[in-house]
Amino acid sequence: MAYQITKTFKLDMGHRTWNQDMRKGRGKEFYSDDMPYPYNKCANLHGHSLLVSVTLSSETVDRQNFVMDTDLFKAPFQKIIDQMDHSFIVDKNDPLYPDIKKIVEKDNLRLYVVDFPPSFEALAKYFYGCMKDIIGKTEHEGEIEVREVTVTGEHMTVEARYGIS
């Protein structure tokens, strides 16, 4: 049985998922033309308050009975959260990226550029990779593993998880 610890971070961000078409993805059989929104309501510019939870696990604890003190991994992960907080997260492949970038630069607003459509699921995978990189730069790479990252809309019932099942 493994030990696990979880730390949760808060983040406010804007985004859009430009590539979604509800008529073509999983669940398309539930789509109907009389739905009160277009094929992709999330193509609109919008924002969320997110809770990002990072779970680390280990088969052992250290001499102090910790997997790792959460304040220690908070520092490097918080830098990523701070860069994204109150930013517009945009996929560099989004056809509107050049226009969004131009508008943002016009007033020195915050933009965080990624190379994927920033759905909750894709953000969970992105944060998972960030945390794996952080742990990989320590001497504990083989002892501590990133178990899971969960991205939850603070005032929503949507939750996306990425990690080891």
PyMOL commands that place a pseudoatom at each C-alpha (Angstrom):
pseudoatom trace, name=CA, resn=MET, resi=1, chain=A, elem=C, hetatm=0, pos=[0.000, 0.000, 0.000]
pseudoatom trace, name=CA, resn=ALA, resi=2, chain=A, elem=C, hetatm=0, pos=[1.362, 3.386, -0.990]
pseudoatom trace, name=CA, resn=TYR, resi=3, chain=A, elem=C, hetatm=0, pos=[1.323, 6.632, 0.973]
pseudoatom trace, name=CA, resn=GLN, resi=4, chain=A, elem=C, hetatm=0, pos=[-0.281, 9.576, -0.791]
pseudoatom trace, name=CA, resn=ILE, resi=5, chain=A, elem=C, hetatm=0, pos=[-0.351, 13.324, -0.278]
pseudoatom trace, name=CA, resn=THR, resi=6, chain=A, elem=C, hetatm=0, pos=[-2.386, 15.891, -2.181]
pseudoatom trace, name=CA, resn=LYS, resi=7, chain=A, elem=C, hetatm=0, pos=[-1.910, 19.653, -2.462]
pseudoatom trace, name=CA, resn=THR, resi=8, chain=A, elem=C, hetatm=0, pos=[-4.516, 21.880, -4.106]
pseudoatom trace, name=CA, resn=PHE, resi=9, chain=A, elem=C, hetatm=0, pos=[-3.799, 25.127, -5.925]
pseudoatom trace, name=CA, resn=LYS, resi=10, chain=A, elem=C, hetatm=0, pos=[-6.281, 27.788, -7.075]
pseudoatom trace, name=CA, resn=LEU, resi=11, chain=A, elem=C, hetatm=0, pos=[-6.116, 29.439, -10.464]
pseudoatom trace, name=CA, resn=ASP, resi=12, chain=A, elem=C, hetatm=0, pos=[-8.337, 31.849, -12.406]
pseudoatom trace, name=CA, resn=MET, resi=13, chain=A, elem=C, hetatm=0, pos=[-7.944, 31.700, -16.167]
pseudoatom trace, name=CA, resn=GLY, resi=14, chain=A, elem=C, hetatm=0, pos=[-9.562, 32.347, -19.501]
pseudoatom trace, name=CA, resn=HIS, resi=15, chain=A, elem=C, hetatm=0, pos=[-9.488, 30.019, -22.497]
pseudoatom trace, name=CA, resn=ARG, resi=16, chain=A, elem=C, hetatm=0, pos=[-11.401, 28.563, -25.402]
pseudoatom trace, name=CA, resn=THR, resi=17, chain=A, elem=C, hetatm=0, pos=[-11.505, 25.079, -26.873]
pseudoatom trace, name=CA, resn=TRP, resi=18, chain=A, elem=C, hetatm=0, pos=[-11.542, 25.964, -30.534]
pseudoatom trace, name=CA, resn=ASN, resi=19, chain=A, elem=C, hetatm=0, pos=[-11.348, 22.448, -31.986]
pseudoatom trace, name=CA, resn=GLN, resi=20, chain=A, elem=C, hetatm=0, pos=[-14.359, 20.828, -30.332]
pseudoatom trace, name=CA, resn=ASP, resi=21, chain=A, elem=C, hetatm=0, pos=[-17.399, 19.844, -32.371]
pseudoatom trace, name=CA, resn=MET, resi=22, chain=A, elem=C, hetatm=0, pos=[-20.031, 18.063, -30.302]
pseudoatom trace, name=CA, resn=ARG, resi=23, chain=A, elem=C, hetatm=0, pos=[-21.424, 16.469, -33.478]
pseudoatom trace, name=CA, resn=LYS, resi=24, chain=A, elem=C, hetatm=0, pos=[-18.205, 14.512, -34.024]
pseudoatom trace, name=CA, resn=GLY, resi=25, chain=A, elem=C, hetatm=0, pos=[-16.667, 13.508, -30.673]
pseudoatom trace, name=CA, resn=ARG, resi=26, chain=A, elem=C, hetatm=0, pos=[-17.497, 10.930, -28.049]
pseudoatom trace, name=CA, resn=GLY, resi=27, chain=A, elem=C, hetatm=0, pos=[-21.123, 11.249, -27.084]
pseudoatom trace, name=CA, resn=LYS, resi=28, chain=A, elem=C, hetatm=0, pos=[-22.100, 12.568, -30.531]
pseudoatom trace, name=CA, resn=GLU, resi=29, chain=A, elem=C, hetatm=0, pos=[-25.086, 10.214, -30.440]
pseudoatom trace, name=CA, resn=PHE, resi=30, chain=A, elem=C, hetatm=0, pos=[-26.553, 12.458, -27.715]
pseudoatom trace, name=CA, resn=TYR, resi=31, chain=A, elem=C, hetatm=0, pos=[-26.264, 15.614, -29.814]
pseudoatom trace, name=CA, resn=SER, resi=32, chain=A, elem=C, hetatm=0, pos=[-29.439, 17.062, -31.286]
pseudoatom trace, name=CA, resn=ASP, resi=33, chain=A, elem=C, hetatm=0, pos=[-30.018, 20.108, -33.466]
pseudoatom trace, name=CA, resn=ASP, resi=34, chain=A, elem=C, hetatm=0, pos=[-32.456, 21.554, -30.942]
pseudoatom trace, name=CA, resn=MET, resi=35, chain=A, elem=C, hetatm=0, pos=[-29.795, 21.946, -28.222]
pseudoatom trace, name=CA, resn=PRO, resi=36, chain=A, elem=C, hetatm=0, pos=[-29.765, 25.505, -26.841]
pseudoatom trace, name=CA, resn=TYR, resi=37, chain=A, elem=C, hetatm=0, pos=[-26.145, 26.124, -27.834]
pseudoatom trace, name=CA, resn=PRO, resi=38, chain=A, elem=C, hetatm=0, pos=[-24.010, 25.772, -30.950]
pseudoatom trace, name=CA, resn=TYR, resi=39, chain=A, elem=C, hetatm=0, pos=[-21.773, 22.855, -31.861]
pseudoatom trace, name=CA, resn=ASN, resi=40, chain=A, elem=C, hetatm=0, pos=[-19.152, 24.157, -29.467]
pseudoatom trace, name=CA, resn=LYS, resi=41, chain=A, elem=C, hetatm=0, pos=[-20.201, 26.691, -26.856]
pseudoatom trace, name=CA, resn=CYS, resi=42, chain=A, elem=C, hetatm=0, pos=[-16.659, 26.554, -25.438]
pseudoatom trace, name=CA, resn=ALA, resi=43, chain=A, elem=C, hetatm=0, pos=[-15.237, 28.120, -28.610]
pseudoatom trace, name=CA, resn=ASN, resi=44, chain=A, elem=C, hetatm=0, pos=[-16.327, 31.399, -27.058]
pseudoatom trace, name=CA, resn=LEU, resi=45, chain=A, elem=C, hetatm=0, pos=[-13.784, 33.268, -24.979]
pseudoatom trace, name=CA, resn=HIS, resi=46, chain=A, elem=C, hetatm=0, pos=[-14.642, 32.463, -21.365]
pseudoatom trace, name=CA, resn=GLY, resi=47, chain=A, elem=C, hetatm=0, pos=[-13.039, 31.788, -18.006]
pseudoatom trace, name=CA, resn=HIS, resi=48, chain=A, elem=C, hetatm=0, pos=[-13.005, 29.552, -14.958]
pseudoatom trace, name=CA, resn=SER, resi=49, chain=A, elem=C, hetatm=0, pos=[-11.807, 29.444, -11.409]
pseudoatom trace, name=CA, resn=LEU, resi=50, chain=A, elem=C, hetatm=0, pos=[-9.919, 26.165, -11.204]
pseudoatom trace, name=CA, resn=LEU, resi=51, chain=A, elem=C, hetatm=0, pos=[-8.721, 23.967, -8.396]
pseudoatom trace, name=CA, resn=VAL, resi=52, chain=A, elem=C, hetatm=0, pos=[-5.644, 21.979, -9.432]
pseudoatom trace, name=CA, resn=SER, resi=53, chain=A, elem=C, hetatm=0, pos=[-4.882, 19.077, -7.088]
pseudoatom trace, name=CA, resn=VAL, resi=54, chain=A, elem=C, hetatm=0, pos=[-1.555, 17.261, -7.302]
pseudoatom trace, name=CA, resn=THR, resi=55, chain=A, elem=C, hetatm=0, pos=[-1.243, 13.841, -5.661]
pseudoatom trace, name=CA, resn=LEU, resi=56, chain=A, elem=C, hetatm=0, pos=[2.162, 12.305, -4.977]
pseudoatom trace, name=CA, resn=SER, resi=57, chain=A, elem=C, hetatm=0, pos=[2.668, 8.750, -3.773]
pseudoatom trace, name=CA, resn=SER, resi=58, chain=A, elem=C, hetatm=0, pos=[5.473, 6.646, -2.361]
pseudoatom trace, name=CA, resn=GLU, resi=59, chain=A, elem=C, hetatm=0, pos=[5.812, 3.159, -0.920]
pseudoatom trace, name=CA, resn=THR, resi=60, chain=A, elem=C, hetatm=0, pos=[7.820, 4.686, 1.930]
pseudoatom trace, name=CA, resn=VAL, resi=61, chain=A, elem=C, hetatm=0, pos=[8.041, 7.834, 4.026]
pseudoatom trace, name=CA, resn=ASP, resi=62, chain=A, elem=C, hetatm=0, pos=[11.216, 9.642, 5.024]
pseudoatom trace, name=CA, resn=ARG, resi=63, chain=A, elem=C, hetatm=0, pos=[12.714, 9.842, 8.525]
pseudoatom trace, name=CA, resn=GLN, resi=64, chain=A, elem=C, hetatm=0, pos=[10.215, 12.569, 9.355]
pseudoatom trace, name=CA, resn=ASN, resi=65, chain=A, elem=C, hetatm=0, pos=[7.279, 10.375, 8.260]
pseudoatom trace, name=CA, resn=PHE, resi=66, chain=A, elem=C, hetatm=0, pos=[6.547, 12.420, 5.131]
pseudoatom trace, name=CA, resn=VAL, resi=67, chain=A, elem=C, hetatm=0, pos=[6.205, 11.431, 1.497]
pseudoatom trace, name=CA, resn=MET, resi=68, chain=A, elem=C, hetatm=0, pos=[7.394, 15.016, 1.002]
pseudoatom trace, name=CA, resn=ASP, resi=69, chain=A, elem=C, hetatm=0, pos=[6.384, 18.157, 2.823]
pseudoatom trace, name=CA, resn=THR, resi=70, chain=A, elem=C, hetatm=0, pos=[3.823, 19.818, 0.551]
pseudoatom trace, name=CA, resn=ASP, resi=71, chain=A, elem=C, hetatm=0, pos=[5.455, 23.216, 1.109]
pseudoatom trace, name=CA, resn=LEU, resi=72, chain=A, elem=C, hetatm=0, pos=[8.563, 21.896, -0.650]
pseudoatom trace, name=CA, resn=PHE, resi=73, chain=A, elem=C, hetatm=0, pos=[6.849, 20.935, -3.912]
pseudoatom trace, name=CA, resn=LYS, resi=74, chain=A, elem=C, hetatm=0, pos=[4.479, 23.876, -3.621]
pseudoatom trace, name=CA, resn=ALA, resi=75, chain=A, elem=C, hetatm=0, pos=[7.259, 26.365, -4.407]
pseudoatom trace, name=CA, resn=PRO, resi=76, chain=A, elem=C, hetatm=0, pos=[8.211, 25.113, -7.910]
pseudoatom trace, name=CA, resn=PHE, resi=77, chain=A, elem=C, hetatm=0, pos=[4.647, 24.192, -8.914]
pseudoatom trace, name=CA, resn=GLN, resi=78, chain=A, elem=C, hetatm=0, pos=[3.267, 27.526, -7.678]
pseudoatom trace, name=CA, resn=LYS, resi=79, chain=A, elem=C, hetatm=0, pos=[5.532, 29.297, -10.213]
pseudoatom trace, name=CA, resn=ILE, resi=80, chain=A, elem=C, hetatm=0, pos=[3.604, 27.592, -13.032]
pseudoatom trace, name=CA, resn=ILE, resi=81, chain=A, elem=C, hetatm=0, pos=[0.261, 28.395, -11.405]
pseudoatom trace, name=CA, resn=ASP, resi=82, chain=A, elem=C, hetatm=0, pos=[1.322, 32.046, -10.958]
pseudoatom trace, name=CA, resn=GLN, resi=83, chain=A, elem=C, hetatm=0, pos=[2.248, 32.335, -14.648]
pseudoatom trace, name=CA, resn=MET, resi=84, chain=A, elem=C, hetatm=0, pos=[-1.193, 31.032, -15.647]
pseudoatom trace, name=CA, resn=ASP, resi=85, chain=A, elem=C, hetatm=0, pos=[-3.268, 32.803, -12.999]
pseudoatom trace, name=CA, resn=HIS, resi=86, chain=A, elem=C, hetatm=0, pos=[-5.445, 35.556, -14.487]
pseudoatom trace, name=CA, resn=SER, resi=87, chain=A, elem=C, hetatm=0, pos=[-4.005, 34.786, -17.925]
pseudoatom trace, name=CA, resn=PHE, resi=88, chain=A, elem=C, hetatm=0, pos=[-5.720, 33.802, -21.114]
pseudoatom trace, name=CA, resn=ILE, resi=89, chain=A, elem=C, hetatm=0, pos=[-4.502, 30.311, -21.990]
pseudoatom trace, name=CA, resn=VAL, resi=90, chain=A, elem=C, hetatm=0, pos=[-4.374, 29.879, -25.745]
pseudoatom trace, name=CA, resn=ASP, resi=91, chain=A, elem=C, hetatm=0, pos=[-3.363, 27.076, -28.077]
pseudoatom trace, name=CA, resn=LYS, resi=92, chain=A, elem=C, hetatm=0, pos=[-0.742, 28.327, -30.533]
pseudoatom trace, name=CA, resn=ASN, resi=93, chain=A, elem=C, hetatm=0, pos=[-2.552, 26.229, -33.193]
pseudoatom trace, name=CA, resn=ASP, resi=94, chain=A, elem=C, hetatm=0, pos=[-5.862, 28.046, -32.609]
pseudoatom trace, name=CA, resn=PRO, resi=95, chain=A, elem=C, hetatm=0, pos=[-6.810, 29.910, -35.818]
pseudoatom trace, name=CA, resn=LEU, resi=96, chain=A, elem=C, hetatm=0, pos=[-7.570, 32.956, -33.632]
pseudoatom trace, name=CA, resn=TYR, resi=97, chain=A, elem=C, hetatm=0, pos=[-4.173, 32.848, -31.882]
pseudoatom trace, name=CA, resn=PRO, resi=98, chain=A, elem=C, hetatm=0, pos=[-2.609, 35.663, -33.979]
pseudoatom trace, name=CA, resn=ASP, resi=99, chain=A, elem=C, hetatm=0, pos=[-5.615, 37.914, -33.301]
pseudoatom trace, name=CA, resn=ILE, resi=100, chain=A, elem=C, hetatm=0, pos=[-5.749, 37.050, -29.590]
pseudoatom trace, name=CA, resn=LYS, resi=101, chain=A, elem=C, hetatm=0, pos=[-2.008, 37.657, -29.278]
pseudoatom trace, name=CA, resn=LYS, resi=102, chain=A, elem=C, hetatm=0, pos=[-2.318, 41.028, -31.017]
pseudoatom trace, name=CA, resn=ILE, resi=103, chain=A, elem=C, hetatm=0, pos=[-5.151, 42.162, -28.723]
pseudoatom trace, name=CA, resn=VAL, resi=104, chain=A, elem=C, hetatm=0, pos=[-3.323, 41.002, -25.605]
pseudoatom trace, name=CA, resn=GLU, resi=105, chain=A, elem=C, hetatm=0, pos=[-0.073, 42.708, -26.593]
pseudoatom trace, name=CA, resn=LYS, resi=106, chain=A, elem=C, hetatm=0, pos=[-1.954, 45.927, -27.335]
pseudoatom trace, name=CA, resn=ASP, resi=107, chain=A, elem=C, hetatm=0, pos=[-2.666, 46.450, -23.641]
pseudoatom trace, name=CA, resn=ASN, resi=108, chain=A, elem=C, hetatm=0, pos=[0.132, 44.310, -22.128]
pseudoatom trace, name=CA, resn=LEU, resi=109, chain=A, elem=C, hetatm=0, pos=[-2.353, 41.690, -20.890]
pseudoatom trace, name=CA, resn=ARG, resi=110, chain=A, elem=C, hetatm=0, pos=[-1.375, 38.200, -19.758]
pseudoatom trace, name=CA, resn=LEU, resi=111, chain=A, elem=C, hetatm=0, pos=[-1.228, 35.341, -22.235]
pseudoatom trace, name=CA, resn=TYR, resi=112, chain=A, elem=C, hetatm=0, pos=[-0.063, 31.772, -21.569]
pseudoatom trace, name=CA, resn=VAL, resi=113, chain=A, elem=C, hetatm=0, pos=[0.633, 29.893, -24.796]
pseudoatom trace, name=CA, resn=VAL, resi=114, chain=A, elem=C, hetatm=0, pos=[0.353, 26.097, -24.993]
pseudoatom trace, name=CA, resn=ASP, resi=115, chain=A, elem=C, hetatm=0, pos=[0.424, 23.668, -27.914]
pseudoatom trace, name=CA, resn=PHE, resi=116, chain=A, elem=C, hetatm=0, pos=[-2.914, 21.973, -27.248]
pseudoatom trace, name=CA, resn=PRO, resi=117, chain=A, elem=C, hetatm=0, pos=[-6.556, 23.045, -26.975]
pseudoatom trace, name=CA, resn=PRO, resi=118, chain=A, elem=C, hetatm=0, pos=[-6.810, 23.863, -23.239]
pseudoatom trace, name=CA, resn=SER, resi=119, chain=A, elem=C, hetatm=0, pos=[-9.689, 21.635, -22.127]
pseudoatom trace, name=CA, resn=PHE, resi=120, chain=A, elem=C, hetatm=0, pos=[-9.799, 20.564, -18.477]
pseudoatom trace, name=CA, resn=GLU, resi=121, chain=A, elem=C, hetatm=0, pos=[-8.540, 17.120, -19.521]
pseudoatom trace, name=CA, resn=ALA, resi=122, chain=A, elem=C, hetatm=0, pos=[-5.624, 18.559, -21.496]
pseudoatom trace, name=CA, resn=LEU, resi=123, chain=A, elem=C, hetatm=0, pos=[-4.742, 20.919, -18.632]
pseudoatom trace, name=CA, resn=ALA, resi=124, chain=A, elem=C, hetatm=0, pos=[-4.716, 17.992, -16.175]
pseudoatom trace, name=CA, resn=LYS, resi=125, chain=A, elem=C, hetatm=0, pos=[-2.262, 16.150, -18.447]
pseudoatom trace, name=CA, resn=TYR, resi=126, chain=A, elem=C, hetatm=0, pos=[-0.152, 19.321, -18.836]
pseudoatom trace, name=CA, resn=PHE, resi=127, chain=A, elem=C, hetatm=0, pos=[0.061, 19.883, -15.057]
pseudoatom trace, name=CA, resn=TYR, resi=128, chain=A, elem=C, hetatm=0, pos=[0.888, 16.189, -14.590]
pseudoatom trace, name=CA, resn=GLY, resi=129, chain=A, elem=C, hetatm=0, pos=[3.854, 16.582, -16.958]
pseudoatom trace, name=CA, resn=CYS, resi=130, chain=A, elem=C, hetatm=0, pos=[4.978, 19.746, -15.156]
pseudoatom trace, name=CA, resn=MET, resi=131, chain=A, elem=C, hetatm=0, pos=[4.940, 17.965, -11.797]
pseudoatom trace, name=CA, resn=LYS, resi=132, chain=A, elem=C, hetatm=0, pos=[6.767, 14.925, -13.250]
pseudoatom trace, name=CA, resn=ASP, resi=133, chain=A, elem=C, hetatm=0, pos=[9.480, 17.318, -14.475]
pseudoatom trace, name=CA, resn=ILE, resi=134, chain=A, elem=C, hetatm=0, pos=[9.723, 18.909, -11.021]
pseudoatom trace, name=CA, resn=ILE, resi=135, chain=A, elem=C, hetatm=0, pos=[10.063, 15.534, -9.235]
pseudoatom trace, name=CA, resn=GLY, resi=136, chain=A, elem=C, hetatm=0, pos=[12.458, 14.337, -11.958]
pseudoatom trace, name=CA, resn=LYS, resi=137, chain=A, elem=C, hetatm=0, pos=[14.904, 17.097, -11.023]
pseudoatom trace, name=CA, resn=THR, resi=138, chain=A, elem=C, hetatm=0, pos=[15.211, 15.775, -7.456]
pseudoatom trace, name=CA, resn=GLU, resi=139, chain=A, elem=C, hetatm=0, pos=[17.111, 12.864, -5.974]
pseudoatom trace, name=CA, resn=HIS, resi=140, chain=A, elem=C, hetatm=0, pos=[13.756, 11.235, -5.187]
pseudoatom trace, name=CA, resn=GLU, resi=141, chain=A, elem=C, hetatm=0, pos=[12.702, 10.529, -8.767]
pseudoatom trace, name=CA, resn=GLY, resi=142, chain=A, elem=C, hetatm=0, pos=[12.510, 6.753, -8.177]
pseudoatom trace, name=CA, resn=GLU, resi=143, chain=A, elem=C, hetatm=0, pos=[10.934, 7.008, -4.723]
pseudoatom trace, name=CA, resn=ILE, resi=144, chain=A, elem=C, hetatm=0, pos=[8.130, 9.499, -5.303]
pseudoatom trace, name=CA, resn=GLU, resi=145, chain=A, elem=C, hetatm=0, pos=[5.723, 9.326, -8.172]
pseudoatom trace, name=CA, resn=VAL, resi=146, chain=A, elem=C, hetatm=0, pos=[3.148, 11.755, -9.435]
pseudoatom trace, name=CA, resn=ARG, resi=147, chain=A, elem=C, hetatm=0, pos=[0.000, 9.744, -8.864]
pseudoatom trace, name=CA, resn=GLU, resi=148, chain=A, elem=C, hetatm=0, pos=[-2.627, 12.059, -10.260]
pseudoatom trace, name=CA, resn=VAL, resi=149, chain=A, elem=C, hetatm=0, pos=[-3.529, 15.612, -11.164]
pseudoatom trace, name=CA, resn=THR, resi=150, chain=A, elem=C, hetatm=0, pos=[-7.137, 16.726, -10.955]
pseudoatom trace, name=CA, resn=VAL, resi=151, chain=A, elem=C, hetatm=0, pos=[-8.498, 19.923, -12.510]
pseudoatom trace, name=CA, resn=THR, resi=152, chain=A, elem=C, hetatm=0, pos=[-11.875, 20.974, -11.152]
pseudoatom trace, name=CA, resn=GLY, resi=153, chain=A, elem=C, hetatm=0, pos=[-13.988, 23.981, -11.994]
pseudoatom trace, name=CA, resn=GLU, resi=154, chain=A, elem=C, hetatm=0, pos=[-14.490, 25.687, -8.636]
pseudoatom trace, name=CA, resn=HIS, resi=155, chain=A, elem=C, hetatm=0, pos=[-18.171, 26.402, -9.200]
pseudoatom trace, name=CA, resn=MET, resi=156, chain=A, elem=C, hetatm=0, pos=[-18.836, 23.563, -11.619]
pseudoatom trace, name=CA, resn=THR, resi=157, chain=A, elem=C, hetatm=0, pos=[-19.465, 19.849, -11.450]
pseudoatom trace, name=CA, resn=VAL, resi=158, chain=A, elem=C, hetatm=0, pos=[-16.759, 19.153, -14.039]
pseudoatom trace, name=CA, resn=GLU, resi=159, chain=A, elem=C, hetatm=0, pos=[-13.592, 17.401, -12.944]
pseudoatom trace, name=CA, resn=ALA, resi=160, chain=A, elem=C, hetatm=0, pos=[-10.805, 16.037, -15.136]
pseudoatom trace, name=CA, resn=ARG, resi=161, chain=A, elem=C, hetatm=0, pos=[-8.152, 13.614, -13.863]
pseudoatom trace, name=CA, resn=TYR, resi=162, chain=A, elem=C, hetatm=0, pos=[-4.897, 12.471, -15.361]
pseudoatom trace, name=CA, resn=GLY, resi=163, chain=A, elem=C, hetatm=0, pos=[-2.448, 9.982, -13.867]
pseudoatom trace, name=CA, resn=ILE, resi=164, chain=A, elem=C, hetatm=0, pos=[-1.964, 6.434, -12.729]
pseudoatom trace, name=CA, resn=SER, resi=165, chain=A, elem=C, hetatm=0, pos=[-5.135, 4.405, -12.312]
for i in range(1, 165): cmd.bond("trace and resi %d" % i, "trace and resi %d" % (i + 1))
show_as sticks, trace
zoom trace
